[in-house]
């Protein structure tokens, strides 16, 4: 993600620390502190450890899907949360389009989409249901694909 831009190893460690979460953030912070005198080696170690622990397709797929399933229910007038939800949906669509994470095909399954739709305000759910019905009729399918939702 950051290859091709001219930043120092210290800046790269800072970015890695800033844009990781949960356990990966703790690991990144520990390694950043351990390699405070050798940030170049620190970057190498952080990337190696993150790859070992979180680089498998199963782990990455689960992490992506968890972003949707763990997203809180959005209130009727909570436009900020709705925007955040839209960002997560877009991120998932991009990851799915990439094709590397085959497990993200579950996003096209209606049973999974039901788990996602309940997070939306009622009026948005109703609009999606109307759109989904129209899409099904027009395209002769059982349910619209995730890209239509995103």
Number of C-alpha atoms within 10 A of each C-alpha: 4 9 7 6 7 9 10 11 16 18 13 18 24 15 12 20 20 12 10 15 12 7 9 18 16 13 17 26 19 15 20 23 14 12 18 14 11 13 20 15 14 23 22 12 16 22 14 12 16 15 11 10 10 13 14 11 13 14 13 16 20 13 13 20 20 11 15 18 16 10 14 13 17 18 14 12 9 11 11 11 16 19 11 13 20 14 13 18 21 15 15 22 18 13 17 21 14 10 11 11 18 14 16 22 14 15 19 16 15 15 10 13 18 11 11 18 19 14 20 19 16 14 10 15 15 13 10 16 13 12 15 18 14 13 17 15 12 9 10 10 11 13 17 19 19 19 15 13 17 14
